[in-house]
Amino acid sequence: MGDEESDKRTADERADRDPRRLSEENVALRLAWEMRRRGWSQDRMAQELTNAGCPTHQSAISKIVNSKPDGSRRAISVDEAIAMAQVFGIPLEELPLPSEGAEGRDLYNLSRTVTQEGRDAREQYARFILAWARLRHRLSQQDNQAAYKEFLSTRRVDADRSNKAIEAWLAADPWRDVTAAYDVLERSLQTMGSGRDLTPPTQDLRWRHSIVADLLRLRDLFDRRIPASQVRAVPELALDFADVLVRAGMIEVAIPVIDSYERGEPHSTDGVVAEIDKRLQQIIDREPQDRLDYLESLAARIGLHWKGRETRQEQEELAAQLGATPEDYAEAKKIGGIYREIGLR
């Protein structure tokens, strides 16, 4: 009798270690976990699987997530597993993993969602600021104020309300608050890194994004791309650079050019380029406090000399002209966002 009991216990232990049984157990736990996090009932889960092409009844879900007294559960078919993965939006091979891994991946995916949504919010916020800057620029002119009030009068808005509306758009405090809020959002996103990091970056945030990179991108935009573009294409081009304009503090300088193109009228970009060059020169002239200061200064000098594609020999020659080692030259190009294939981007 003792041998029979021992054999049965060994068989049970072997069954417990059976990979297929463990996988089905994990799938059942994952199913229950995914339902909980979504707040789905068994009926809802069955409907989702049915909608995914795997007709399922609520009772089948109950038999999968609720084990019998002996610990066994209803078997899960391949079609059901494929449908579950599709409904949950996860790879099929992830479905049988332990539930602890699911929680970790969910948190990882949530962290990526935070950074992605943050970046999207930053871009929308920058476009909002750009539109408001255009409005402030136009309403600062008396003729435009008169045209605005005349139009509002056709909508039966009295002069007092019209004046208050103009005062609200031109008020300094809300405008300052809006731009400051963008700066807070930008700093928060910098601490989050790329969204693919397992933990927030510990590296000096200045290394992650240099103001020189923004200035050089804007220099390329106003010195080359806008003058070479059709008038009707410039407004959308400016929107693509809205976050760079705000981050670099160039909205006030650039808005006359952008607003003019928005109204279909070309405008010289020389003043914007001159202001960018002035700021780059200030970075070049400042006394470096650390290595990053030095590399930013070097990046600014490279950007002002940049002619596009360069051979290794030309790179070494320019580095020598700037009094830099080839290694520092290459590092400064990275910081300044200067790329060999397409110039600045």
N, C-alpha and C positions, 0 to 999 in steps of 0.2 A: 504493500500500500504506500509505503514511504517513497519508493522509487517512482510510483505512478504520480504522486503529488509533486515530486521534484520535477518530473518530465513535463507536467502540465504547467508548472510555474515557469520553467525555462521557455516553453512554447509561448506563454503569455508575454514574457519579457521580450522575446524575439519579435512578436507581433507589435509590441509597443515601439520597438526600434525600427519597424518597417518604414522605409522612406515614403512609400505611397500613402500609408496611414498618417504619417506625420504631415505630409503635404496637404492632404484633405483636411486634417485638423486645422492647419494654419489658414487654409482657404476659408473654412467656416468661421474662424476667429476674425479673419480680415473682413469677411462679409458683414459680420455683426458690428465690427468697429466702424466700417464705412457707413453703415446704416445709422449708427448712433451719431456720428459727426455731422451727418446731413439731416438728422431728424426725420428719417424715413421710416414708415411703418412697413410691416411685411407685405401688405397689399401694394404699397408704393413700389417696393423693391421688385415684386413680381411683375408689376406693370412695366417698370423700366427695362427688365430683361426681355419682356415680351416685345416692347418697342424696338429693342436691339436685335430682334429677329430670332429670339429663343423663347417661344411660348412657355410661360411658367405660372403655376398656381401658388397662391399664398401658402398653402399647406406644404408645398415643397420647400419654401424658404424656412418655414417653422421647423421642418425635420432636419434641415441642414444646420441651423444655428442652435437648436436645442438638442443636446445629446440625450441618448437613452440612459437608463440606470446603469447599464454595463459600460457606458462611455462611448458607444458606437454612434455614428451619425449616418444620415442618408448619404449615399455616394453622390459625387458631383461629376457630371458628364463633361466631356471636352467642350461641347457646344456651350454649356452653362459657364464654364470657366472663361471661355473666349468672350462671351457676352458680358460677364462681370468685369473683366479687364476693360472692355470697351466703355461700359457705363461709368466705371470709376476713373477712366482716363489714365490708366497705368499700363506699363508693359506686362504682357502675359506672364513672363518669367518672374515678375515681382509678386504675383498673386499668392504663391505658396510660401513666401518668406514669413518668418515670425512676426507677430503683430508689433513687437518693439521696433523692428525696422520700419514698419509702416508709419508709426508715430514720428520717428526721426525724419523720414523722408517728407512727411507732411509738413513738419516744421521747417525743413530745408526749403521746400517749395514755397511755403508761406513767406519765408525771408526773401526769396527771389521775387515774389509778387510785390512785396513792400517796396523793394528797390525799383522794380519796373514801373509800378504805379507812381512812385515818387518822381522818376525821370519824366514820365508822361505829364504829370502835374506841373513839373518845372517848365516844360516846353509850352504847355497851355498858358501857364502864368506869364511867361515871357511874352507870348503873343498878346495877352491881355494888356500888359504894360506897354507894348509897342503901339497898340491901337489907342490907348489912353494918351500916350505921348503925342501921337498924331493929332488927336482932338485938342489937347492943350496947345500945341503949336499953332493950329489953325485959329482957335478961339482967342489967341493972344493978339490977333489983328482986329482992329475996330470994324473994318469992312465986313469981315466974316461974322463978327458978333451981330451986326445989323442984319445980315442975310439969315442967320440962325433965328433971330427973334422974329423976323418977317415970316419965315416958314412956320414957326410955332403959332403965330397969330392966325394962320389959316386953319390950324387945328384947334382954334378957340382957346389958346393958352394966353392969359393976360401978360402984360409987360412985367409985372412984379415977379410972377413965377418964372418967366423967362430969364430975368436977371439973376434970380436965385440959382437957377440951373447952371448958368454960366459960371457964377461964383463957385458952385460946388465942383465943377469940372476943373477949375483953375486953382482951387484951394491948395496951399502948399503942404499942410499937415497930412491930409489923406494920401497925397502923392508920395510924400516921404515915408509914410507908414507902409505903403504898398511895396516900394522898392526895398525897404528894410526887411519886410516879410520874405521877399524873394531871396535875399541874402541868407536869412536863417534857413530856408529850405535848402539852398545850395550847400551850406555848411553841413547840414544834416545828411544830405546825400553823399557828400564826400566821406563822412565817417563810415558809411555803409559799404563803400567799395563798389565792386562791379555787380554785386548780387550773386556772383558765382563763388564768392569766398565762403569758406565754412565758418569763419569768424571775422569780425570787423578788422580792417587793416590797422597795423600798428605803426606802419611807416609814416614819416612826416607827411601830412596831408598836402603840403606844397609840392612834394614830389609827384603826387598823383595828378595834379592839374596846375600848370603854371600859367600866370597871366600872359606871359610871352606867347604861349601857344594861341591864346585867344586873339591877341593883337596881330599876330602874323596871319591868322586866318582872315581877320577883318581887312588887313592890308591887301591880301590877295583878292578879296571880294570887291573892294572899292577901287583898287588900282588896275585890276585886270578883268574880272568877271562882269561887273556891272557895265563898264564902258563897252564891252564886247557883246552885250546881250541886247535883244530887242526890248523896246520900252515896255511892252505888255508882259514880258517875262520877269522883269525886275521885282515887282511886288511879291510874287511867290518866292523868289530867291531870297528876298529880305526876311520873309517869314521863317524860312529855313535857318536863318542865322539869328533869330530873335533872342534865343537864350544866350548866345555869345555876345551880342550887343549889350544885353542887360548885365551879364556877368562882368564884362570888361568896362562897364560904366561909360559906354559910347553912345547911348541913346540920344542924349541932348545934341551931340555933335552931328550925328548921322540922320536925325529925323527930318531936317529940311530936304535932304536928298531923297530919302525914302518917300516922304509925303508927295514930293513933286512927281516922282515916277508913278505913285499910286493914282495921281490925277492925269496920267498920260503925258507928262511933260518931262523931257530929259533934263538933267541937272548935273553940273560939274561935280565931280567927286574929289577934286584936288584938295579942298579944305579938310575933308575927312582924312585923306591920306597924310596930309601934313600934320594933323593932330596925332595920328597913330605914330608917325615917325618921331614926333616930339616926345611921346611917352616912351617909345622904345629907347630913344637917346637918353632919357632920364634913368632908365634901368641900366644902360651901358655906363653912365657916368657915376652911379652911386658906388660908394665904397662897400665891397663885399663883406658881409658879416660871417658867412659860412660858405661851404662848398656849393650849396644850391644857388646862393646869390651869384657866385662866380659863373656857374653853368648857365643861369638865366641870362646874365650879361652876355656871355659868349653866344647863346642862342639868338639873342637880339641882334648881335653883330652879324652872325651868319645869315639871319633872315634879311637884313638890309643888303647883303651882298649876293643873295641867292639868285642863281640863273637857271635853275632847273637841274636836269640830269647832269651828273658829274662822274668822271672816271675816278679810280682810286688815286691816280697821280694828281688829278686836279684837287681832290679832297685833301691830300697831304699838303699840296702847295698852298691852298687857302688856309688850312690850319696853321701852317708856318707863318703866313702873312698876318694872321690874327694872334700869333704868339701862343698857340695852344698845341697840345699834343694831339696826335690822331685819335687817341682814346677819349680825351675830353671833348674833342670835336664831335665824335660820334654820339657821345652821351648828351651833349648839348642839343644836337639835332633831334634826339628822341624827346627831350623836355620841351623843345619848341614846336613839336609836331611837324617837323620838316622831313619830307619823304622824297627819296630819289626819283621814283617813278612818275609822280604827278605834281611835284613841287610841294605846295602847301595844301594841307587838307584839315 
